[in-house]
Amino acid sequence: MEPGAWPSLRVGDVLEIQFPAFTPRITIETQNTLTVEIVAGDNLGFADTVDYDAVALRDGLIMLSWQEHIGSTIVHVLDLEARQAHTVVTPAKGELMRLAGRIEFTPAS
């Protein structure tokens, strides 16, 4: 897509974010729910389907957040044009994590 042409997230979009310790795959299932799966690294095999909130901050910049059923809260700032994610995770148990990683984006067909 051309810069500035990014829509908000759509049903069927898939994002994989390559963080240093793990890689989550996020699939937008409906306008209210997504599935997150850890496909590499720490917590490999974890999956959850949750309600989410997505706010378009500007073209190509989205804040995506949800709370997992285990109690962890996740907030991503997704720069789809630069293919970069900046993420804060408040785990159910453990310390606050600040992460940055590269986004692989597959738009809905």
MOWOWO-V724723 format. One record per helix or strand. SS is the DSSP state (H for helix, E for strand). FROM is the first residue (numbers start at 1). LEN is the number of residues. Records with the same first field share a line. If there is no record, write none. Layout:
# MOWOWO-V724723
SS = FROM-LEN  FROM-LEN
This chain:
# MOWOWO-V724723
E = 14-5  22-7  33-9  47-12  61-7  73-7  84-7  97-10
